[in-house]
Amino acid sequence: MRDELRRRGIPFVVDILPSRWALDSTIPPEAPSYRSGRRIAAIAADLGIRTLDPWDVLRPAVQRDGSSRYFLGDSDIHFTPEGHRLMANWLAEHLPPPSP
């Protein structure tokens, strides 16, 4: 995918979304999904693929407000409207504007 997108002049960015369980964890580095995210980031870097990691915006928000404000239900991994808004605003700050 990286090579095909590069040939077409299309930017390729991997967004490493932290899991709800890692965000809720008292010791995030011990959460398997946290370790997986770090591994994905390392592999992507080795391949020259830009990564974005919203950990630094999601973790404080979840710690401050609780995960139920940003995720559906008690154990769902999908965002609430507020979670989507938080991510969309963060992505808007970290991605270039779309080409016309």
C-alpha positions in Angstrom: 0.0 0.0 0.0 2.8 2.4 0.9 4.5 1.9 -2.5 1.3 2.2 -4.5 0.2 5.4 -2.7 3.7 6.9 -3.1 3.6 6.1 -6.9 0.3 7.9 -7.1 1.5 10.9 -5.0 -1.0 10.2 -2.3 0.1 10.7 1.3 -0.1 7.7 3.5 -0.6 8.2 7.3 -1.3 5.6 9.9 -3.4 6.7 12.9 -2.7 4.5 15.9 -5.9 4.7 17.9 -5.3 3.6 21.5 -7.8 1.1 22.8 -10.3 2.0 25.4 -8.8 -0.5 27.8 -5.3 0.9 27.5 -6.7 4.4 28.1 -8.5 3.2 31.2 -5.5 1.2 32.5 -3.7 2.3 35.6 -0.5 1.1 34.0 -0.9 1.6 30.2 2.4 0.1 29.1 1.2 -3.2 30.6 -1.9 -3.2 28.4 -1.4 -5.5 25.4 -3.0 -3.0 23.0 -0.6 -0.3 24.2 2.4 -2.5 23.4 0.8 -3.4 20.0 0.5 0.3 19.2 4.1 0.9 20.0 5.1 -2.0 17.8 3.0 -0.8 14.9 4.5 2.7 15.2 8.0 1.2 15.1 7.2 -1.0 12.1 5.7 2.0 10.3 8.7 4.2 11.1 11.0 1.5 9.7 8.9 1.5 6.5 9.0 5.3 6.3 5.3 5.7 6.9 4.1 8.7 8.9 2.2 7.8 12.0 -0.1 9.8 14.2 -0.8 8.8 17.8 -3.6 10.6 19.6 -2.6 9.0 23.0 -1.6 12.4 24.4 -5.0 13.9 23.7 -7.2 10.8 24.5 -5.4 9.6 27.7 -5.8 13.0 29.6 -9.4 13.3 28.4 -10.3 9.8 29.6 -8.5 10.3 32.9 -10.3 13.6 33.5 -13.8 12.8 32.2 -14.0 8.9 32.2 -14.1 6.7 29.1 -17.9 6.7 28.9 -17.8 10.3 27.8 -15.8 9.4 24.7 -16.8 5.7 24.1 -20.2 4.1 23.7 -21.6 1.8 26.4 -19.6 0.2 29.1 -17.2 -1.7 27.0 -17.7 -0.6 23.4 -14.6 0.5 21.4 -16.6 2.9 19.3 -16.6 6.7 19.9 -19.5 8.7 21.1 -20.3 11.9 19.2 -18.0 13.7 21.7 -15.2 11.2 21.1 -15.6 11.7 17.4 -15.4 15.4 17.8 -12.3 15.2 20.0 -10.6 13.0 17.4 -11.7 15.1 14.4 -10.4 18.3 16.0 -7.1 16.6 16.9 -6.7 15.2 13.4 -7.5 18.6 11.8 -4.5 20.0 13.7 -2.2 17.2 12.7 -3.1 16.6 9.0 -2.6 19.0 6.1 -5.8 20.4 4.6 -7.2 18.4 1.7 -6.1 19.3 -1.8 -8.7 21.2 -3.9 
